Amino acid sequence: MTILDRYIVRSILGSVLMVMSVLLLLGGLFIFIDQQDEIGVGHYTAIEAMWNTLLNLPQQAFELLPITVLIGSLLGLGSLARGSELTVIRATGISVARLAGAALIAGLLLVGVEVLLGEFLAPPLHVAARQQKAFAKYTDISFEGGGGAWVRDGNLILNVARQSGQRQFGSMQIFELSPDHHLVALGHAVKATAGANKKWVLGDYTESRFMDDSVATRPAGLRILTSNVTAGFLGLATQDPQQLTNRALWQLITYYRTNSLDARQYIFAFWSRIARTVAIAFSVLLAIPFVLGSLRSSGAGTRTMMGLLLGIGFFLMQRLIESGTVVFDLNPLVLAWMPTAALATVTLGLLARAR
């Protein structure tokens, strides 16, 4: 890496860090303010609300990084253009492709930061924040949506409505099917604890078993259930796909496909995370044609507004496509890459025309 490369990379990374600091400060403030009504519920105090806010900041950084990179790159390269440093660099015979190569180094470093946040830091800290808040407020808490987690294990369909610990679940419903997919039995456990050797200990378990012309009921008691579904897997199934790591998403995709279930939501989330990470490199490159063209002499406010508009447009396109994938039964792989493909096309087209 030459001195010129290091200078450009340092300018971009410094501006991205500054923008990220401002956005995280604002985001953290909004998270903390949003929790004011919950302070005082149970044992949830202002100190725990502050701690919860800090634990959520890596997830905020992961979600904001693509927009932050675009704004930061426009500011960093824009400051070089405004000070005529890019003009001097271009006058020495440095081509646009050479500038793009230097900017791409910064983009790849930021891609690595996104991978680090998305795979190792943000998800576990976000889960820790939810659990810390939940257990401070309540003794038994639901971590999932209104429908709970639905999973299938052979002829068994399990529905878990509450999670109160890493291996502790409650309100587990068990639907037992016959080989020809007829309902054989319906069971309900007030509490379910994951044990060893694929065993579940079901407390206060009641069951209705359907005969040819009668229904046999089982009084409340203890049942040991053997199932390949683990507590760790149910913990994944109760979370928002957008907040899971790619490793966890791939585990869910494999499971859903094995059991002939609809995995579109997880497939889209998996490829969308990869595509959004790749888009960071193109976000850096997109700043070059702007600072060499119409934004060369513009102020920081104009470049910030341009970055916000482009970033918000990219974000809204992703959300719109995500809804279309689930509602209209569209190909999740193609649609997940569509915003990034559009960004790459625009970026490469503008770079080819830059002078």
C-alpha atoms as one frame of an Amber mdcrd trajectory, in Angstrom:
protein
   0.000   0.000   0.000   1.511   3.336  -1.071   1.484   6.617   0.833  -1.333
   7.835  -1.444  -3.392   4.728  -0.709  -2.932   5.145   3.039  -3.871   8.821
   2.839  -7.105   8.142   0.953  -7.990   5.165   3.168  -7.336   7.220   6.299
  -9.522  10.075   5.009 -12.428   7.715   4.268 -12.170   5.687   7.482 -11.844
   8.815   9.608 -14.996  10.335   8.114 -16.915   7.045   8.426 -15.887   6.784
  12.085 -17.026  10.357  12.737 -20.412   9.797  11.073 -20.887   6.479  12.856
 -20.114   8.101  16.214 -22.757  10.769  15.626 -25.390   8.268  14.446 -24.710
   5.870  17.328 -24.932   8.741  19.812 -28.321   9.714  18.399 -29.480   6.105
  18.123 -28.416   5.324  21.665 -30.195   8.429  22.921 -33.424   7.388  21.171
 -33.169   3.847  22.603 -32.640   5.199  26.114 -35.505   7.704  25.820 -37.808
   4.977  24.471 -37.245   2.962  27.651 -38.239   5.686  30.110 -41.768   4.305
  30.520 -40.344   0.876  31.398 -37.992   2.093  34.117 -39.471   1.089  37.474
 -41.230  -2.017  36.147 -40.020  -4.958  38.208 -36.332  -4.441  38.953 -35.620
  -2.467  35.776 -33.704   0.672  36.755 -32.147   3.594  34.869 -28.717   1.949
  35.196 -30.020  -1.222  33.558 -31.687   0.861  30.836 -28.322   2.489  30.106
 -26.635  -0.921  30.059 -29.336  -2.219  27.709 -28.712   0.754  25.410 -24.975
   0.039  25.287 -25.562  -3.641  24.491 -27.801  -2.629  21.560 -25.240  -0.274
  19.987 -23.359  -3.013  18.012 -26.654  -4.054  16.380 -27.308  -0.392  15.562
 -23.827  -0.094  14.063 -24.376  -3.219  11.944 -27.647  -1.894  10.530 -26.370
   1.665   9.983 -22.954   0.866   8.497 -24.022   0.789   4.787 -25.597   4.259
   5.090 -22.739   5.492   7.267 -20.156   4.348   4.724 -21.874   6.251   1.921
 -22.109   9.483   3.938 -18.579   9.112   5.327 -17.070   8.424   1.916 -18.763
  11.489   0.443 -17.484  13.614   3.329 -13.957  12.175   3.335 -13.341  12.313
  -0.406 -15.359  15.521  -0.645 -13.015  17.256   1.789 -10.074  16.221  -0.417
 -11.845  17.565  -3.481 -12.828  20.806  -1.783  -9.207  21.387  -0.738  -8.077
  20.731  -4.338  -6.077  17.708  -3.181  -7.873  15.415  -5.620  -7.192  17.948
  -8.390  -3.474  17.826  -7.597  -3.550  14.025  -7.448  -5.295  13.858 -10.826
  -2.842  16.372 -12.290   0.054  14.040 -11.469  -1.437  11.430 -13.790  -3.344
   9.319 -11.249  -6.328   7.803 -13.054  -9.873   7.416 -11.775  -9.312   3.648
 -11.690  -6.282   4.175  -9.451  -8.345   6.328  -7.071 -11.071   3.706  -7.106
  -8.527   1.038  -6.179  -7.376   3.041  -3.174 -10.976   3.685  -2.098 -11.768
  -0.010  -2.544  -9.128  -0.891   0.068 -11.076   1.194   2.578 -14.283  -0.474
   1.392 -12.880  -3.962   1.972 -11.740  -2.995   5.471 -15.249  -1.748   6.216
 -16.696  -4.992   4.818 -14.543  -6.821   7.361 -15.931  -4.602  10.133 -19.479
  -5.411   8.989 -18.746  -9.148   9.058 -17.230  -8.830  12.534 -20.287  -6.946
  13.796 -22.873  -9.167  12.103 -21.366 -12.549  12.906 -19.612 -12.163  16.241
 -20.589  -9.018  18.163 -24.088  -7.697  17.421 -26.276 -10.877  17.641 -25.036
 -12.221  21.010 -25.010  -8.755  22.579 -28.506  -8.034  21.249 -29.784 -11.295
  22.750 -28.049 -10.454  26.027 -29.732  -7.036  26.016 -33.178  -8.573  25.492
 -32.656 -11.148  28.225 -31.207  -8.615  30.665 -34.183  -6.334  30.150 -36.759
  -9.118  30.218 -35.524 -10.851  33.370 -35.234  -7.508  35.160 -38.879  -6.712
  34.388 -40.572 -10.120  34.566 -39.962 -13.593  35.882 -41.319 -15.207  32.697
 -41.036 -13.469  29.349 -41.866 -14.109  25.713 -38.979 -13.468  23.304 -40.901
 -14.235  20.137 -43.812 -12.899  18.133 -47.453 -13.620  18.790 -47.400 -16.991
  17.011 -44.366 -18.347  18.849 -41.904 -20.734  17.261 -43.246 -23.528  15.061
 -40.894 -26.413  14.271 -41.366 -29.880  12.853 -39.554 -33.044  13.861 -40.739
 -36.019  11.854 -44.359 -36.680  12.839 -44.228 -34.105  15.641 -45.018 -30.395
  15.285 -43.932 -28.264  18.236 -45.135 -24.769  19.091 -43.229 -22.891  21.806
 -44.890 -19.724  23.078 -42.504 -18.544  25.808 -38.815 -18.726  26.644 -37.723
 -18.017  30.215 -34.102 -19.111  30.026 -31.455 -20.623  27.799 -32.902 -24.142
  28.239 -36.263 -23.285  29.787 -39.425 -22.895  27.703 -43.102 -22.700  28.520
 -46.484 -23.267  26.866 -45.202 -25.926  24.501 -47.878 -27.489  22.310 -47.224
 -30.837  20.645 -49.131 -31.985  17.576 -48.579 -35.662  16.762 -49.385 -36.742
  13.202 -49.884 -40.149  11.678 -47.780 -41.277   8.673 -50.637 -40.167   6.394
 -50.670 -36.702   8.069 -53.785 -37.090  10.205 -53.844 -35.575  13.688 -53.333
 -38.341  16.247 -52.794 -36.420  19.480 -52.645 -32.891  20.824 -50.584 -32.154
  23.939 -49.845 -29.075  26.006 -47.092 -28.473  28.569 -47.029 -25.501  30.908
 -43.238 -25.749  31.110 -40.573 -27.521  29.052 -36.932 -28.002  30.020 -34.289
 -29.250  27.596 -32.346 -32.164  28.999 -29.496 -34.331  27.748 -29.567 -36.932
  24.970 -32.340 -35.202  22.983 -34.750 -35.398  25.932 -37.315 -32.793  26.967
 -38.864 -32.763  30.439 -42.445 -31.520  30.086 -44.140 -30.279  33.249 -47.923
 -30.162  33.799 -48.376 -31.989  30.512 -51.918 -32.806  29.359 -52.830 -34.690
  26.209 -55.863 -35.532  24.109 -55.420 -38.604  21.896 -57.932 -39.119  19.094
 -59.315 -42.615  18.506 -61.671 -43.756  15.764 -64.816 -42.734  17.631 -63.533
 -41.315  20.934 -60.992 -39.014  22.567 -58.734 -40.251  25.364 -57.439 -37.583
  27.729 -54.357 -37.682  29.907 -54.371 -35.826  33.242 -51.710 -33.247  34.022
 -48.367 -34.808  34.837 -44.750 -35.211  33.781 -43.679 -36.474  30.353 -40.256
 -37.179  28.870 -40.258 -36.311  25.172 -37.560 -37.483  22.754 -36.990 -35.000
  19.922 -34.193 -33.918  17.601 -35.238 -30.283  18.155 -32.805 -28.735  20.625
 -33.162 -25.755  22.931 -30.578 -23.899  20.887 -32.575 -24.400  17.712 -35.800
 -23.217  19.359 -33.918 -20.157  20.596 -33.023 -19.374  16.979 -36.549 -19.978
  15.760 -38.002 -17.454  18.193 -35.755 -14.610  16.982 -36.154 -12.150  14.134
 -34.257 -13.528  11.078 -32.689 -10.108  10.530 -30.955 -10.407  13.920 -29.418
 -13.851  13.394 -25.938 -14.652  12.143 -25.494 -16.221   8.721 -24.402 -19.442
  10.404 -27.643 -19.573  12.389 -29.698 -18.690   9.312 -28.072 -21.476   7.306
 -28.862 -23.919  10.108 -32.522 -22.874   9.982 -32.630 -23.063   6.177 -31.220
 -26.592   6.229 -33.733 -27.683   8.844 -36.717 -26.156   7.050 -35.722 -27.703
   3.728 -35.193 -31.105   5.329 -38.731 -30.993   6.697 -40.263 -29.571   3.471
 -41.175 -26.279   5.181 -41.254 -22.761   3.753 -37.785 -21.265   4.279 -38.147
 -18.179   2.045 -37.983 -15.751   4.955 -34.678 -17.209   6.157 -33.237 -17.571
   2.639 -33.939 -13.904   1.966 -32.434 -12.847   5.306 -29.318 -14.980   4.621
 -28.603 -13.602   1.144 -29.750 -10.096   2.072 -27.102  -9.902   4.811 -24.411
 -11.029   2.363 -25.609  -8.640  -0.350 -25.811  -5.719   2.073 -22.252  -6.418
   3.209 -20.990  -6.474  -0.397 -22.860  -3.201  -1.037 -20.531  -1.437   1.402
 -17.650  -1.669  -1.094 -19.802  -0.136  -3.848 -20.979   2.596  -1.461 -17.371
   3.735  -1.094 -16.799   3.658  -4.850 -20.014   5.589  -5.497 -18.550   8.619
  -3.732 -15.752   9.002  -6.325 -17.811  10.100  -9.370 -19.805  12.495  -7.172
 -16.778  14.245  -5.669 -15.103  14.426  -9.092 -18.257  15.869 -10.624 -21.230
  17.798  -9.311 -20.235  17.720  -5.609 -16.604  18.765  -6.094 -17.048  22.241
  -4.621 -20.125  21.545  -2.476 -20.156  21.886   1.287 -20.345  19.105   3.858
 -24.083  19.686   4.330 -24.835  19.036   0.667 -22.740  15.861   0.606 -24.348
  14.652   3.839 -27.824  15.216   2.409 -26.894  13.382  -0.799 -25.568  10.447
   1.218 -28.707  10.332   3.348 -30.992  10.353   0.306 -29.059   7.566  -1.424
 -28.775   5.512   1.782 -32.451   5.865   2.682 -33.412   4.954  -0.887 -31.271
   1.794  -0.669 -32.813   0.922   2.735 -36.396   1.435   1.528 -35.748  -0.700
  -1.563 -34.532  -3.524   0.648 -37.588  -3.339   2.902 -39.986  -3.209  -0.049
 -38.346  -6.204  -1.666 -38.387  -8.114   1.620 -42.161  -7.676   1.870 -42.624
  -8.760  -1.752 -40.566 -11.893  -1.180 -42.822 -13.146   1.616 -46.207 -11.910
   0.338 -45.957 -12.615  -3.388 -43.936 -15.866  -3.310 -41.049 -14.375  -5.306
 -37.523 -15.760  -5.610 -35.726 -14.669  -2.398 -32.214 -15.187  -3.788 -32.741
 -12.917  -6.797 -34.584 -10.244  -4.835 -32.046 -10.199  -2.001 -29.324  -9.233
  -4.470 -31.440  -6.755  -6.452 -30.663  -3.571  -4.409 -26.937  -4.355  -4.381
 -26.981  -5.167  -8.110 -28.707  -1.841  -8.803 -26.150  -0.010  -6.649 -23.253
  -1.775  -8.391 -24.657  -0.961 -11.849 -25.063   2.734 -11.033 -21.640   2.922
  -9.390 -19.738   1.252 -12.242 -21.649   3.295 -14.827 -20.810   6.583 -13.113
 -17.166   5.544 -12.607 -16.843   4.769 -16.314 -18.030   8.306 -17.149 -15.964
  10.068 -14.462 -13.164  12.338 -15.636
